[in-house]
């Protein structure tokens, strides 16, 4: 078993995987990274309003 299977990594994003290729100029490395990330991943999808956006909307503006 490789060392990469012995650690926990948490990655959060507000884009679905199909939109990750829009980030760099070359989508191939991004798709390779996504493939490696999801190989043994547990993917959690949260829906609903962003708690940070709600808090920012309520806080006084500077």
Chimera marker file (.cmm) of the C-alpha trace (Angstrom):
<marker_set name="trace">
<marker id="1" x="0.000" y="0.000" z="0.000" r="1" g="1" b="0" radius="0.5"/>
<marker id="2" x="1.374" y="3.397" z="-0.967" r="1" g="1" b="0" radius="0.5"/>
<marker id="3" x="1.843" y="6.191" z="1.532" r="1" g="1" b="0" radius="0.5"/>
<marker id="4" x="-0.904" y="8.167" z="-0.167" r="1" g="1" b="0" radius="0.5"/>
<marker id="5" x="-3.445" y="5.760" z="1.303" r="1" g="1" b="0" radius="0.5"/>
<marker id="6" x="-2.293" y="6.401" z="4.882" r="1" g="1" b="0" radius="0.5"/>
<marker id="7" x="-3.288" y="10.043" z="5.253" r="1" g="1" b="0" radius="0.5"/>
<marker id="8" x="-6.544" y="11.956" z="5.247" r="1" g="1" b="0" radius="0.5"/>
<marker id="9" x="-6.939" y="14.871" z="2.867" r="1" g="1" b="0" radius="0.5"/>
<marker id="10" x="-9.929" y="17.191" z="2.828" r="1" g="1" b="0" radius="0.5"/>
<marker id="11" x="-10.537" y="19.344" z="-0.225" r="1" g="1" b="0" radius="0.5"/>
<marker id="12" x="-13.459" y="21.711" z="-0.535" r="1" g="1" b="0" radius="0.5"/>
<marker id="13" x="-14.635" y="23.476" z="-3.663" r="1" g="1" b="0" radius="0.5"/>
<marker id="14" x="-17.665" y="25.321" z="-4.873" r="1" g="1" b="0" radius="0.5"/>
<marker id="15" x="-17.330" y="23.759" z="-8.337" r="1" g="1" b="0" radius="0.5"/>
<marker id="16" x="-18.416" y="20.308" z="-9.423" r="1" g="1" b="0" radius="0.5"/>
<marker id="17" x="-15.644" y="18.102" z="-10.842" r="1" g="1" b="0" radius="0.5"/>
<marker id="18" x="-16.762" y="18.721" z="-14.428" r="1" g="1" b="0" radius="0.5"/>
<marker id="19" x="-16.054" y="22.449" z="-13.934" r="1" g="1" b="0" radius="0.5"/>
<marker id="20" x="-12.538" y="21.969" z="-12.507" r="1" g="1" b="0" radius="0.5"/>
<marker id="21" x="-11.078" y="21.867" z="-16.020" r="1" g="1" b="0" radius="0.5"/>
<marker id="22" x="-11.953" y="25.567" z="-16.363" r="1" g="1" b="0" radius="0.5"/>
<marker id="23" x="-9.389" y="26.566" z="-13.721" r="1" g="1" b="0" radius="0.5"/>
<marker id="24" x="-6.008" y="25.969" z="-15.460" r="1" g="1" b="0" radius="0.5"/>
<marker id="25" x="-5.172" y="26.618" z="-19.078" r="1" g="1" b="0" radius="0.5"/>
<marker id="26" x="-4.516" y="22.911" z="-19.710" r="1" g="1" b="0" radius="0.5"/>
<marker id="27" x="-7.394" y="20.677" z="-18.552" r="1" g="1" b="0" radius="0.5"/>
<marker id="28" x="-5.430" y="17.399" z="-18.798" r="1" g="1" b="0" radius="0.5"/>
<marker id="29" x="-3.448" y="17.800" z="-15.533" r="1" g="1" b="0" radius="0.5"/>
<marker id="30" x="-6.631" y="18.858" z="-13.747" r="1" g="1" b="0" radius="0.5"/>
<marker id="31" x="-8.521" y="15.779" z="-14.914" r="1" g="1" b="0" radius="0.5"/>
<marker id="32" x="-5.571" y="13.581" z="-13.893" r="1" g="1" b="0" radius="0.5"/>
<marker id="33" x="-5.602" y="15.175" z="-10.424" r="1" g="1" b="0" radius="0.5"/>
<marker id="34" x="-9.369" y="14.680" z="-10.089" r="1" g="1" b="0" radius="0.5"/>
<marker id="35" x="-8.978" y="11.050" z="-11.142" r="1" g="1" b="0" radius="0.5"/>
<marker id="36" x="-6.376" y="10.458" z="-8.421" r="1" g="1" b="0" radius="0.5"/>
<marker id="37" x="-8.360" y="12.350" z="-5.807" r="1" g="1" b="0" radius="0.5"/>
<marker id="38" x="-11.553" y="10.368" z="-6.308" r="1" g="1" b="0" radius="0.5"/>
<marker id="39" x="-9.917" y="6.930" z="-6.726" r="1" g="1" b="0" radius="0.5"/>
<marker id="40" x="-10.470" y="5.930" z="-3.066" r="1" g="1" b="0" radius="0.5"/>
<marker id="41" x="-12.448" y="8.990" z="-2.028" r="1" g="1" b="0" radius="0.5"/>
<marker id="42" x="-15.559" y="9.467" z="-0.003" r="1" g="1" b="0" radius="0.5"/>
<marker id="43" x="-17.315" y="12.381" z="-1.668" r="1" g="1" b="0" radius="0.5"/>
<marker id="44" x="-19.738" y="14.467" z="0.353" r="1" g="1" b="0" radius="0.5"/>
<marker id="45" x="-22.046" y="16.844" z="-1.475" r="1" g="1" b="0" radius="0.5"/>
<marker id="46" x="-23.688" y="19.574" z="0.517" r="1" g="1" b="0" radius="0.5"/>
<marker id="47" x="-26.580" y="21.579" z="-0.840" r="1" g="1" b="0" radius="0.5"/>
<marker id="48" x="-28.349" y="24.654" z="0.385" r="1" g="1" b="0" radius="0.5"/>
<marker id="49" x="-27.378" y="28.156" z="1.317" r="1" g="1" b="0" radius="0.5"/>
<marker id="50" x="-23.779" y="28.938" z="2.180" r="1" g="1" b="0" radius="0.5"/>
<marker id="51" x="-23.394" y="29.695" z="5.889" r="1" g="1" b="0" radius="0.5"/>
<marker id="52" x="-20.551" y="32.129" z="5.138" r="1" g="1" b="0" radius="0.5"/>
<marker id="53" x="-22.638" y="34.050" z="2.602" r="1" g="1" b="0" radius="0.5"/>
<marker id="54" x="-25.510" y="34.311" z="5.066" r="1" g="1" b="0" radius="0.5"/>
<marker id="55" x="-23.184" y="35.582" z="7.808" r="1" g="1" b="0" radius="0.5"/>
<marker id="56" x="-21.555" y="38.079" z="5.426" r="1" g="1" b="0" radius="0.5"/>
<marker id="57" x="-24.954" y="39.410" z="4.396" r="1" g="1" b="0" radius="0.5"/>
<marker id="58" x="-25.899" y="40.021" z="8.032" r="1" g="1" b="0" radius="0.5"/>
<marker id="59" x="-22.626" y="41.675" z="9.089" r="1" g="1" b="0" radius="0.5"/>
<marker id="60" x="-22.210" y="45.439" z="8.741" r="1" g="1" b="0" radius="0.5"/>
<marker id="61" x="-20.282" y="46.547" z="5.677" r="1" g="1" b="0" radius="0.5"/>
<marker id="62" x="-17.015" y="48.390" z="6.138" r="1" g="1" b="0" radius="0.5"/>
<link id1="1" id2="2" r="1" g="1" b="0" radius="0.2"/>
<link id1="2" id2="3" r="1" g="1" b="0" radius="0.2"/>
<link id1="3" id2="4" r="1" g="1" b="0" radius="0.2"/>
<link id1="4" id2="5" r="1" g="1" b="0" radius="0.2"/>
<link id1="5" id2="6" r="1" g="1" b="0" radius="0.2"/>
<link id1="6" id2="7" r="1" g="1" b="0" radius="0.2"/>
<link id1="7" id2="8" r="1" g="1" b="0" radius="0.2"/>
<link id1="8" id2="9" r="1" g="1" b="0" radius="0.2"/>
<link id1="9" id2="10" r="1" g="1" b="0" radius="0.2"/>
<link id1="10" id2="11" r="1" g="1" b="0" radius="0.2"/>
<link id1="11" id2="12" r="1" g="1" b="0" radius="0.2"/>
<link id1="12" id2="13" r="1" g="1" b="0" radius="0.2"/>
<link id1="13" id2="14" r="1" g="1" b="0" radius="0.2"/>
<link id1="14" id2="15" r="1" g="1" b="0" radius="0.2"/>
<link id1="15" id2="16" r="1" g="1" b="0" radius="0.2"/>
<link id1="16" id2="17" r="1" g="1" b="0" radius="0.2"/>
<link id1="17" id2="18" r="1" g="1" b="0" radius="0.2"/>
<link id1="18" id2="19" r="1" g="1" b="0" radius="0.2"/>
<link id1="19" id2="20" r="1" g="1" b="0" radius="0.2"/>
<link id1="20" id2="21" r="1" g="1" b="0" radius="0.2"/>
<link id1="21" id2="22" r="1" g="1" b="0" radius="0.2"/>
<link id1="22" id2="23" r="1" g="1" b="0" radius="0.2"/>
<link id1="23" id2="24" r="1" g="1" b="0" radius="0.2"/>
<link id1="24" id2="25" r="1" g="1" b="0" radius="0.2"/>
<link id1="25" id2="26" r="1" g="1" b="0" radius="0.2"/>
<link id1="26" id2="27" r="1" g="1" b="0" radius="0.2"/>
<link id1="27" id2="28" r="1" g="1" b="0" radius="0.2"/>
<link id1="28" id2="29" r="1" g="1" b="0" radius="0.2"/>
<link id1="29" id2="30" r="1" g="1" b="0" radius="0.2"/>
<link id1="30" id2="31" r="1" g="1" b="0" radius="0.2"/>
<link id1="31" id2="32" r="1" g="1" b="0" radius="0.2"/>
<link id1="32" id2="33" r="1" g="1" b="0" radius="0.2"/>
<link id1="33" id2="34" r="1" g="1" b="0" radius="0.2"/>
<link id1="34" id2="35" r="1" g="1" b="0" radius="0.2"/>
<link id1="35" id2="36" r="1" g="1" b="0" radius="0.2"/>
<link id1="36" id2="37" r="1" g="1" b="0" radius="0.2"/>
<link id1="37" id2="38" r="1" g="1" b="0" radius="0.2"/>
<link id1="38" id2="39" r="1" g="1" b="0" radius="0.2"/>
<link id1="39" id2="40" r="1" g="1" b="0" radius="0.2"/>
<link id1="40" id2="41" r="1" g="1" b="0" radius="0.2"/>
<link id1="41" id2="42" r="1" g="1" b="0" radius="0.2"/>
<link id1="42" id2="43" r="1" g="1" b="0" radius="0.2"/>
<link id1="43" id2="44" r="1" g="1" b="0" radius="0.2"/>
<link id1="44" id2="45" r="1" g="1" b="0" radius="0.2"/>
<link id1="45" id2="46" r="1" g="1" b="0" radius="0.2"/>
<link id1="46" id2="47" r="1" g="1" b="0" radius="0.2"/>
<link id1="47" id2="48" r="1" g="1" b="0" radius="0.2"/>
<link id1="48" id2="49" r="1" g="1" b="0" radius="0.2"/>
<link id1="49" id2="50" r="1" g="1" b="0" radius="0.2"/>
<link id1="50" id2="51" r="1" g="1" b="0" radius="0.2"/>
<link id1="51" id2="52" r="1" g="1" b="0" radius="0.2"/>
<link id1="52" id2="53" r="1" g="1" b="0" radius="0.2"/>
<link id1="53" id2="54" r="1" g="1" b="0" radius="0.2"/>
<link id1="54" id2="55" r="1" g="1" b="0" radius="0.2"/>
<link id1="55" id2="56" r="1" g="1" b="0" radius="0.2"/>
<link id1="56" id2="57" r="1" g="1" b="0" radius="0.2"/>
<link id1="57" id2="58" r="1" g="1" b="0" radius="0.2"/>
<link id1="58" id2="59" r="1" g="1" b="0" radius="0.2"/>
<link id1="59" id2="60" r="1" g="1" b="0" radius="0.2"/>
<link id1="60" id2="61" r="1" g="1" b="0" radius="0.2"/>
<link id1="61" id2="62" r="1" g="1" b="0" radius="0.2"/>
</marker_set>
